[in-house]
Amino acid sequence: MGALKVHRLWVRLLGSHVLLVVILAIAMGLLIVRTSQEVLQAAVLQGHREVVRRTAKEIFYFINQPVSNLRALALAMNVERGDWQRQSLLSQGGLEGRAVSEICLVDKEGSIRATSILDVDAALSRGHRLPAGYLPDEEGLWRTISKQGVYFSDLLVKEGSPSLIVGVPVKEGARVVGALMARLNLYGLWEKIDQLSAGETGHSSLIDQQGRFIAHPAREQIYRQQVHPQAEYLLSHGTGTLEWKDEQDKEWVAGFAPVEELNWVVVTEQQADEAFGFASALQQRIYLIVGFSVVGAILLGLLLLRTITRPLNLLMKAVQGMQRGQLQNPTLPKRKDELRELGEAFVEMSQMLDARQKELESSLAFEKHLIEGNPLGIAVIDGNFRIAQVNRAWTGIFHRVELIGQPLSHTPEGAQLETWLREHPGQYEVNDFQISGNRGDTRFWNLKVVELAEGYPGKILLVLEDKTAQRSLELQLIRAEKLASLGEMAAGVAHEIKNPLSIMQNACDLLKRLGPDEKGEQERTLQSLERAIRRVDERVGELLDFARPSGHPREALEVNVLVKQFLGLERRHLEQRGIRLNEKLGSVPPVYMNRDVFKDILLNLITNALGAMPEGGELSVSTYEEAGQVVLQIRDTGVGVPADHLPHIFDPFFSTKPPGQGTGLGLSIVHRQVREAGGQVQVTSKEGQGASFAICLPAVREKGEPS
């Protein structure tokens, strides 16, 4: 069995080695072939491009020299001269070189006014008209001459000799009176084009602006006025290279360049097989090198793998002995190398396994005891919300013993917990999570959710802390503090209704003393009594309305209305305590929250401010809008908050008052209620200089939703 496993390992190692070497060698070979092919092809195309560019310049100079001389001669005639004077200039100046064979001056009616042909019987002799057919496009000549340009005719081939007619304007003053024409012999141009060759299949040619051949080694292409098959591309792309296939499906490469001012194009063409022949030969050599490299690598891999698999047979037998519990020393390789060190490591590992296993068992027992004894409820659930593991605290919270293997929704509380987990897949912590118990009570939990990845794929760890008792105590303390604040407010209202009660008492005493005939006094006394009763009723109604629960979960609240209502109740109380009220309520939009919660926030903050000013002072209440939020700011001139106490003023049960004068929950409650409404509390204070609390709440813009 061991030999079979080693054999399989040997085969896998060999296959991996061969596969890696072959892929790497082929990839490198293809990269080298591709790179070299692109470089060589680019070099060939660049060579063609340079040849045609240089040839185009030479053709331009070949044509431009006689044209320049012709312009100079025409310029000498561009004065008011007679025909004999022009004939004299033409005879004396002429044009030198073999390129020009005849010159003549022709007027607009086609009559020859001066000529370099002295034979009076010649067709171009002076006084004759231009022979018919001498200029295939005579209208083109005068159209070009009238624009002060140089005229070039199409290629003319006569008795196997190529030529073209060049014409420049001759003027008298500013008026064009004729054209000075010369025949340019292009046989030298043909020879130059014939000398441009590239290999056995390459040739060069010259095409005009219609794509017809002007010069070509195959003269019949010129005589038949054949058009180059790629003429449209060559004439529209300036200087460049081109690859295409002809009608016989042969691939060609070409370099082309335009001749300045003539709209001609020089083209050098060669079959692609010949042009890129060196690249193909290099590609074959690279393939041979890659093949030899692969074969050599395979042979080297066989040799190396053989030296590895033999010692592995010995190590495999040793490992199998360890599996059977035989801890005797295995037969190790004789040579001192990594394989022998591996065998020695196996021996040492087998001796450590037993001790390590005992330590692991002890650690697992300790962790199990730690989880089981934890006062927090701990459970592991899978992706289908089925319970996989729980501790004793979890079963105590749910009042069930058999929970493992059951869905989380097996209990009413678990069903609510599962609903929350499905609705909040990305939330990993929630505090004061309210659960309706199966006994009709409300329970408060703190929940933490942890995704278990390593060792527990797809499972989630839930940690529950039952805060019901603590939350109930907090609610009792909150009610007590609220009742105390309302009691203090009621005391202020009681002081305010004391005067109307005195008026009522006096009115009753006066009514007893008035006789039946004192009707007018009785009516005035009853009116005074009625006003006093109405005033008492209004004050008591305002107090009851402010203290009465709203019964609405959340609604759009007018902040200024509630603030004015509260300050109306407290105004008399503030005056009795020597506190000045500075009220500045700006125009603000509504806020979206529970009415009772807002009352609690207002009551806590103003009660806290009054407690900070036992000797009197000034209370400033203002509202304004800032950055899409409604800000309620309450500022006092009391004792202030020490700098070291500021970070803790929102902590539950933190208080600077003497024992028995406060629970330390007021500001903590305000902070939590504002955060639940989507707002924030900002506080600034200096000891001895008062404190300022700013409640920032989202403003309602439309449809009762906060912005």
N, C-alpha and C positions, 0 to 999 in steps of 0.2 A: 504493500500500500504506500509506504514511504517513497519507494523508488518511483512509483507511478506519479506521485505528487511532484517529486523533483523533476521527473520527465516533463510533466505538464508545465512546470515553472521554466524549464529549459526551453521548451517550445515557445512559451509566451515571451521570454526574454529575447529569444532569437527573432521572433516575429516583430516585436517592438523595435529591436535594433534595426532590422532590415527596413521596416516601414519608415522609421525616422530617417535613416540614411537616404533611402530612396526619395522620400518626399523632399528632404533638405537638398539633396543633390539636384533633383529635377527642378525644384524651385529656383535654386541658384543658377542652374544652367539656363532656364527660361529667362531669368532676369538678365543674365549676361548676353544671351542671344538677342533679346529684345532691345537692350541698351545699345549693343554694338550695331545692330541692324538700323536702329533709328539714327545713330551717329553717322554711320557710313552713308545712309540714304540722304541725310541732311547735307553731308559733305558733297555728294554727287550733285544734288540739286543746287547747292550753293555754287559749285563749279560752273554748271550750265548758266546760272544767273550772271556770274561775273563775265563769262565769255560774251554773252549777248549784250550785256551793258557796255562792254568795251567796244564791241563791233558797232553798236548803235552810235557811239560817239564818233568812230572812224567814218561811218557813212555820212553822219552830219557834216563833218569837216570836208568830206569828199564833195558833197553837194553845195555846202555853204561857201567854199572858196570861189567857184565861178559865179555863184549868185551875188556875192559881195562885189566882185569885179563888175558884174553887169549893172548893179545898182550905182556904182561909182560912175560908169559910163553914161547911164541914164541921167544922173545928177548933172553931168557936164552939159547934157543936151537940154536941161530944164531951164532954158533961157530962150528969148525970142531970137531964133536963128533961122536961116533959110535952109532949104533942103541940101544945097551944095555944102553949106558949112557942116551940117550934121553928117553928110556923107564923108566929108573930110575927117571929122572926128572919128567916125566909125572905121574908116580905112586906116587912120594913124593909130588909134587906141586898140581896137579889136580886143579879143580875149585870148590870152596865151594858154597853152596846154592842150593835151589831146582830148580833154573832156568836151570841148566846145567845137562843133563842126561848122556852124553857120550862125550869123546874126543878121537881123533885119529890123528896121524901124517901120511900123505899120500905123497908119492913121485909123480913125474910127470907122472910115468907109471901107477898110480892108485893102487900101492901096499901099504899096511898098514905097516909102519915101527915101530910105537909105538902106544899104545892104553890104555885107562883107563879100558877096558873090559878085565878082567883077565881070563874069561872062554875061553879055547882054542877052544871049539866047537862053540863059538858065531860067528855070521856073521862078526863082526868087530874085531876079534881076530888078533893078530900080525901074519904077514906073509901072510895073505889072501889079496885078492883084494877087493876093494870096491864092495859091492853088487850092482847088476844091479838095477837101479831105485833109488838108495840111494840119488843121486844128479840128479834132473831133468835136470839141466843145467850145466854139467861138464865143457863144453867149457867156459861158463861164469865165472866159478871159476878160471880157469888158466889165462883167459884174465885179470881178476881183480887182481889176485895175482902178475902177471908179472909187473903190474904198481904200486906195493907196496901199494895197497889199501886193504880195508876190504870187503870181499864178504858176501852178504846176499842173501840167496835163497828165492824162493817164499814160501808162507805158505804151510806147510805140515800137513795134518790131518790124524792121524792113530789111529783107534779105538776110535774116538771121542776126541782125545787129540791133540791140535794144537802145532806145533813147527816149527822152521826154523833152517837151517844150517848156521853157521857163520864160515868164514875161514880167516886166516891171514897168511902171507908168513913166511917161515922158510928158512934161508940162511946159506951157508957155505962161509964165507968171504963176498964177494959182490954178490955171485951167489945164486939165488933162487933155492933151491933143493926140496922144497915141500911145503905143506900147512898144517897148524894145524887147524883142524876143530872141532867144538863143536856143539852139538844139544841143542838149547835153548827151554825150555818148555814155551809156551805162555799162559798156562791156567790161570795163575795169571793175565795176561794182559786181557784175556776175562772177568774175574771177575771184574776188574777195570772198563772196558767199560760198563759192565752190570749195575754197580752201578750208572753210570751217567744217570739220567733220569730227565725229565722236565715235570711235570704234568702227566696226564693220557695218552696223545697222544705222548709225547716226548720220544725219545730214542737217544742213541749215537752209533757211529760206528767208525771203523778205516779202511782206504782204503790204498792200496799200490800205487806205481807209475803208474800202469796200470788202476787204478780206481777200482780194485776188492776189495771186502770186506775181511779184515783180522780178524776183530772182529765185531760182530753184535749180538744183543739179539736174533734175529731170525737166528738160526744156519744154516738153509737151504740156506740162502743167501751166507754163506761162502762155504758150501759144493758144491754148484752149481757154485761157482766162479762168482757170479753176480757182475755186474759193477754198481756203483752208477749212477743214471740218470743225475746228474750234475757234473760228475767226471771231465770233461774237464775244467769247470770253477773253481772248487775247487783246482785242481792241478796247475792252472796258476795264481792264485791271492793271494798267500801267506795267511796272516791272514785277516779275514773279516767276513761279514755277507751276507746272500743271501735270497731272497724271490722268490718262484717259485710255479707253479701248477703241480700236478702229473697227471697221465692218467685219474684219476677219477675226475679231475677238482677241487681237494682240494688244498687249499693254504697252503704252508709250509714256515716256517722261519728257518734259520739255522745259526749257528756260526761255523767257521772252522779255524784251525791253523795247520801249518806243523810241523812234528817231525824232529828235527835237524839231518842231515847227513843220514837220512833213506829214504827221499822222500815219507814219509807216511803223511797222513792228518787225523786229528781227527775231527769228525763232530758231532755236537749236533743238532737234528732236533725236531721240534714241530709244530703242526698244528697252523696256524695263528689265528684261532678263539679262541683257548685256550690261546695262548701266549698273545694276545691283548685283552683278555676278560675283564680285569679290565678297560682298556681304553674305551671299548664299554659301560660298566655299568656307568662309569663316564659321558660319552657323553649323555646317556639317562637322568641322573639326571640333567645335565645342561639344556637339552631341557625342562624338567619340570619346572625348575626355571625360564627360559625365558618365558614360557607360563604364569605362575602365575604373572610374572612381567608385561607382556603386559595387562592382564586382569585388574590388579590393577591400572595400569596407565590410562586405558580407563575409569574406574569408577571414579578415581580422576579427570580426565579431564572433565567428565560430570558435576561433582559437581562445579568445578571452572568456567566452561563456563556458567553454569546457573546463577551464581552470577554476571557475566559480562553482559549477554544479557538483563536482566531485566532493569538495569539502561540505557542501550542503547536505549530501547524503548522510554523512556522519552526524551533522547537527540535527537532521530530521529524526534519526534514531534516538538521539538524546532527548529531544522534545517529546517524542512518543513515550519514552520511559517516564518522563515527568508527569505526563497525563495519567499514567497508570499508578502514580504515587511512588514510583521508584526514584529515590533521591540520590542514588549512587552516582559517582562521578562518571560523566559520559566520556567516550573516546573522542578526543579533540584533535583537530588537524595538527600535524607535526610542525609545519612551518609557522613562524610567529608573524601573523599578519592580522588584519581586521577580523577575519573569520574566526581565528582562535580567540581573539578578545571577545567576540560575540558569544562563543561557547562558554567562556569563563563567566560572562555576564549572566547567561542562562542559569548556571549553577548558583551564583550568588542570589539571583532573583528567586529561585525555588526555595532557598533558605529563608528569604524575607517574606514570602507569601503567607505563611502560617501566622507569623506575628502580626502582619498587616491585617489579615482577616479578623483576628481577635480584636484588634483596635477598632476596626470598622464596626463590628457587631456591638462593641461597647458604646461607640459614638452614636449609632442608630438608636440604641436603647435610651441614651440620654436625650436625644432630640425628640423622641416620641414622648418621653416624660415631660419635656419642656413644653411641647405643644398641647398635650393633654391637660397639663396643669395651668395653662395660660387662662387668665380671667376673660380674655377677649374671645368672642366666637370666631372660629376659623373653619373654613370649608373650601374644598376644591371641587369645581364643577367643570364639565366638559363643554364642547362646543354646542351641544344640544340642551344645555342647561339641566343636565342630570348630575346629581350629587355623587362624587367619587369618594370623598373622605371628609369627615368632620371631627371636631374634638368635643369634649364634654360640655364646654361652655356653649357651643352652638346648639346642642340638643336641649340645653336648659333654656336658651332664649326662645326656641320654637316649641318647647314642651312636648317633644317627641323623642323617642328612643331610636326607632328604626327609620333612619333617613338615608343611609347609604344605598345607592342604586335607584332611589326614587327621583322623580323630576323635582326641580326646585319649586314648582307650583303645587306640590303635594299638600302644602299647608296654605291657609289664606294669606298669612304674612309672606310666605315664600312666593306666592303668585304675584303679590304687589311688588316684591323685590325683583322678580323676573321681568315684570312689565317695565320697571324703571331701567333695568340693564339693557333691555332691547331698545328703549327710546333714547338712551344716552350711551351709545357705543364708545365714544371717545373720552368720556368723563371717568376719572379714576378716583375721585374723592368727593363725598358730600357729607355735610354736617346737618344735624337736626332734621334728618330724613323722617317724615311723619308716616306712620304705618297704622292702619286701623286694625286693632286686635280682634280676635274672635270672641272676646268677651264684651265688645262694644266700647272699649277704651281706646285711647290714642297713645301710641308708643313713639318714642323719639330715638333714632339710631344715628350713630356716626359710622359711615361705610367707607372702606378703602378697597379698591379693585386693583389687582396685580396680575398682569399676563405672564404666565409661566411658559418660558421658551425652552430652556435647556432641560432635557429629561422629561418634560411634560408638554409636548407640543399640542397646541389647541386647547389647553386647559387654563382656567382662571382661578386665582386665589382670592377669596372674599374674607375680609376681616370686619366683624361687627362689634361695636361697643354700644351697649344699651344705656342710653342717657335719660331714660324715662323718669327715674327718681330725681335726678339732678335737675332735669328740665321742669318737673313739677314744682320743685323747691324754688327755682328761679321765677316761675310764674306767680307763685304765692308772694315772693318778695316784691315782684313788680307790681302786683295788685296792692300790696301794702304801701309801697312808695307812692303809687298813684293816688290811693285814698288819702295818704298824708298830704300830698300836694293839693288835692281837691278840698281837703279839710281846711288847709291854709287859705285857699281861694274862697271857700265858703265863709271863713271868718272875715275876710275883707268885704264880701257882699253883705254879711250881717251888719258890719259897721255902717255900710251905705244905706241899709233899709232902716236903721235905727231912728234917723230923723223923721222919715215918713210915719213911723209908728208913734213917735212923740206927737206929731201933728194929729194923727188919728185919735190918740188918747185925749188931747186937749179939745178936739172937736166934739167928742162924746161928752166930756164934762160940760162944755158950753151948751150943748143941746139940752142937757138935763135942767139947766138954769133958765133957759129961755121960756117965756110965756107964750100962750096961744096967739096973742096979738102981734108977736115979733116975727112975722112971716119973712120979711126981707133978710133979717139976720140969720134965720134958720136956713134959707136957701143958700146964702153965701157960705155958711158953715158946712152944709152938706156937699157943696161943690168942692170945698177944700178937702173934705173927707174923701170924696170920690177920687180926686187927683192923687192923694197920698196912697189910696188903695191900689190905683192903677200903676203907680210907680213901683210899689212893692211887688205887684204881680209881674211887671216887666222884668225886674231884676231877678226874681226867682225863676221865671221862665227862661231867661238867658242862661242862668247857671245850669238848669236841668237840660236845656238843649245842648249845651257844650259837653255835659257829662254823659248824656244818653248815648248808647252804642248806635252806630249808623245802620248796621245790618247790610252794608254793601261791601263786597270783597275789595274791588278796586274801581275807581271812577275818576273822571276828570274833575279836579278840584280847583276852585278859585282861591288862590292862596291869600289874596288881600282880604277877602270876605271873612275867612276863618281867623286871620290875624286880628282884624278889627273887632270881631266878636269877642275874642279872648281879652284883648286890651280894654274893651269896654267893661268887662267884668273886673279887671284888675286895676283900673285907673284909680278908684277910691282907695284901694289897699296900698297902692304905690304912694299916694299923697300922705297917707297916715304914717308910712315908714320913712318919709322924707326923701323919696326917690323921684327925680324929675324924669318924665317920659319924653323922649325925642322920637317922634314917629315920622318916617319918610317912606311912604309906600309908592313905588313907581308902577307904571302900566306894564303888567307881565302877563304872559299866556298861562293857561291852566297847566297843572301837573297831573300825572296819572298815578294814583296810589290810593290806599285805603284811608277813609276819612278819620277813623279812630286812631290809626297809626300816626297820621299827621298831627292830630290833637296831642297824642302822647309825646311826640317829638317837641312840639311847641311848649307843652306843659313842663317837660323835663328841663329844657334849656332856660326858660324864664325863671323857673324855680331855682335852678342852679345859680343864675345870675343874681337873684334876690338874696340868696344865701351868702354870696360873695360881698354884699354891701350891707353889713349889719348897722353901720352908722349912717346910711343914706348915700346918695350919689346920683348918677345919671344912667338911665337905661335907654339905649338907642336901638330901635327896631326899624329895619329898612328892607325893601325888596327891589330887585332890579334884574334885568335879563343880560346875560353875558355868554357869548359863544354857544348859543342854542340851549342854554340852561337857565332855569329860574333860580335865583340866589336869594335866600332868606338869611339876613345877617343880624345877629343879636350881639350887642356890645355893651359891656358894663365898665364901670370905673372902680371896681372893687379891689380886692387884695391881690388878684392875679394868681398865676400858677408858676411855681419855681421851675427853672429850666430843667432840672434833673427829674421833675415829675411829668413833664410834657409827653415823653414817649410812652407813659403808662396810663394816661388818663382814660383811655378807652378799654383798659383791661378790666374784666369782671371783678367786682368786689374791691377795686382799688379806690380808696377814699382818703382825703386829708382831714376830714371832719373827726371830731372826738367820737369815741365809741358810744353807740346808741343814738347818734344824730344822722345816720345815713347808712345805706347798704352798700354803696359803691357800685350800684348797677345802673344808675341813671344814664350816664354818658355811654356806657357799654351798650345799653339798649338802643340809644339814639344812633350809635355807629352802625349797629347791625341792621336796624330798620331802614336807614338811609341807603345802605349798600344793597339790601334786598330790593329797594325801589329803583336801583340802577344809578344812584347818585353817590356823592362823596361828602365828607365832612372836613372842613379846613379850620384849623384853630391857630391863633396867634396870641401870645400873652407874654407879659413881663411882670415879674414879681413886684407888687406895689403899684402897678399901672393899669390894672384891669385885664380883661380877656375879651376876645372876639371869636365867635363861632359863626361860620358861614356854611349853610346847608345848600348844596348845589344839586338840583333835581332836573331830569330831562323835561323839556317843555313839550306840550302837546300841540301839534301843528294842525292835524286834520284827522277826522274819523276816530277821535279819542285815543290815538296811539301816540306814544312818545316819539320825538324826532331822533 
